């Protein structure tokens, strides 16, 4: 642990608008690090991450993240309502937009069974829901945001086969 361990070294790739790219590799190969770099949760020690031929460090973090839909392997939910967790970061989202995103994430039937439907608190860290249900809330959040850049870190973790396929 005394020496510096590089998560990525001499990594370079281009993604053109409209392309879908999968980064595959074993644990520890840097897949999640790429996501962290694009989101500016970390900055590269050397080199740069560029979007539209500009170093992302030149953008404000708010502007950069506003363009990105992200689903992490272990999605974070807050002790807010289901609606507020789906609309997180998109305070202008209408109830109809939240519902449409929930439907696309196969979450609508679950929400309909909740005591307060979309106003039901999810409890601390999403404790009210299973892992797959939490993941569907995170997917609904990403769908609502509809960013021009999508970052998915094993987004189907915990999902049933039908939801994962759709």
Secondary structure in CASP SS format (residue, H / E / C, confidence):
PFRMAT SS
TARGET T0000
AUTHOR 0000-0000-0000
METHOD secondary structure of the structure
MODEL  1
X C 1.00
X C 1.00
X C 1.00
X C 1.00
X C 1.00
X C 1.00
X C 1.00
X C 1.00
X C 1.00
X C 1.00
X C 1.00
X C 1.00
X C 1.00
X C 1.00
X C 1.00
X C 1.00
X C 1.00
X C 1.00
X C 1.00
X C 1.00
X C 1.00
X C 1.00
X C 1.00
X C 1.00
X C 1.00
X C 1.00
X C 1.00
X C 1.00
X C 1.00
X C 1.00
X H 1.00
X H 1.00
X H 1.00
X H 1.00
X H 1.00
X H 1.00
X H 1.00
X H 1.00
X C 1.00
X C 1.00
X C 1.00
X C 1.00
X C 1.00
X C 1.00
X C 1.00
X C 1.00
X C 1.00
X C 1.00
X C 1.00
X E 1.00
X E 1.00
X C 1.00
X C 1.00
X E 1.00
X E 1.00
X H 1.00
X H 1.00
X H 1.00
X C 1.00
X C 1.00
X H 1.00
X H 1.00
X H 1.00
X H 1.00
X H 1.00
X H 1.00
X C 1.00
X E 1.00
X E 1.00
X E 1.00
X E 1.00
X C 1.00
X C 1.00
X C 1.00
X C 1.00
X C 1.00
X C 1.00
X C 1.00
X C 1.00
X C 1.00
X E 1.00
X H 1.00
X H 1.00
X H 1.00
X H 1.00
X H 1.00
X C 1.00
X C 1.00
X C 1.00
X C 1.00
X C 1.00
X C 1.00
X C 1.00
X C 1.00
X H 1.00
X H 1.00
X H 1.00
X H 1.00
X H 1.00
X H 1.00
X H 1.00
X H 1.00
X H 1.00
X H 1.00
X C 1.00
X C 1.00
X C 1.00
X H 1.00
X H 1.00
X H 1.00
X H 1.00
X H 1.00
X H 1.00
X C 1.00
X C 1.00
X C 1.00
X H 1.00
X H 1.00
X H 1.00
X C 1.00
X E 1.00
X C 1.00
X C 1.00
X H 1.00
X H 1.00
X H 1.00
X C 1.00
X C 1.00
X C 1.00
X C 1.00
X H 1.00
X H 1.00
X H 1.00
X H 1.00
X H 1.00
X H 1.00
X H 1.00
X H 1.00
X H 1.00
X H 1.00
X H 1.00
X H 1.00
X H 1.00
X H 1.00
X H 1.00
X C 1.00
X C 1.00
X C 1.00
X E 1.00
X E 1.00
X E 1.00
X E 1.00
X C 1.00
X C 1.00
X C 1.00
X C 1.00
X C 1.00
X C 1.00
X C 1.00
X C 1.00
X H 1.00
X H 1.00
X H 1.00
X H 1.00
X H 1.00
X C 1.00
END
